Amino acid sequence: MLVASFYKYQVALVLMVSALLIGNWIGAGDLKLLMVLTLLTSNYQDWIFALIRSLLFAGLFAFGKLLRRRENGELIAMAPFLFLGFIF
């Protein structure tokens, strides 16, 4: 149980470091929110599924936005989708 909960912190840390190194695909506020939501999940599988749901919600929203307008370069806030993914 302790080892499984430790891995989600490692994954969150890897996400944070890669986001800072790669560029602007996720903001610092979103990373802080992800770390807080990591503390609130009980096990690794729930955390992974919540993160996947968050990315799925964000992807569906971005796809819908892309269908309505063809303008590129607009940023989408990730925080609402993180909340949705971790709530459902």
Backbone hydrogen bonds, N-H to C=O, Kabsch-Sander energy under -0.5 kcal/mol:
donor,donor_aa,acceptor,acceptor_aa,energy
5,S,1,M,-1.9
6,F,2,L,-1.4
7,Y,3,V,-1.4
8,K,4,A,-0.9
9,Y,5,S,-0.8
10,Q,6,F,-1.5
11,V,7,Y,-2.6
12,A,8,K,-2.2
13,L,9,Y,-2.2
14,V,10,Q,-2.4
15,L,11,V,-2.5
16,M,12,A,-2.2
17,V,13,L,-2.6
18,S,14,V,-2.7
19,A,15,L,-2.3
20,L,16,M,-2.0
21,L,17,V,-2.0
22,I,18,S,-2.9
23,G,19,A,-1.5
31,L,27,G,-1.7
32,K,28,A,-2.1
33,L,29,G,-2.2
34,L,30,D,-2.2
35,M,31,L,-2.0
36,V,32,K,-2.0
37,L,33,L,-2.7
38,T,34,L,-1.8
39,L,35,M,-1.4
40,L,36,V,-1.0
41,T,37,L,-0.8
41,T,38,T,-0.6
47,W,43,N,-1.6
48,I,44,Y,-2.5
49,F,45,Q,-2.6
50,A,46,D,-2.1
51,L,47,W,-2.3
52,I,48,I,-2.5
53,R,49,F,-2.5
54,S,50,A,-2.3
55,L,51,L,-2.3
56,L,52,I,-2.3
57,F,53,R,-2.8
58,A,54,S,-2.4
59,G,55,L,-2.3
60,L,56,L,-2.5
61,F,57,F,-2.2
62,A,58,A,-2.5
63,F,59,G,-2.4
64,G,60,L,-2.4
65,K,61,F,-2.4
66,L,62,A,-2.1
67,L,63,F,-1.9
68,R,64,G,-1.7
69,R,65,K,-2.3
82,L,78,M,-2.2
83,F,79,A,-2.3
84,L,80,P,-2.3
85,G,81,F,-2.5
86,F,82,L,-2.1
87,I,83,F,-1.9
88,F,84,L,-2.4
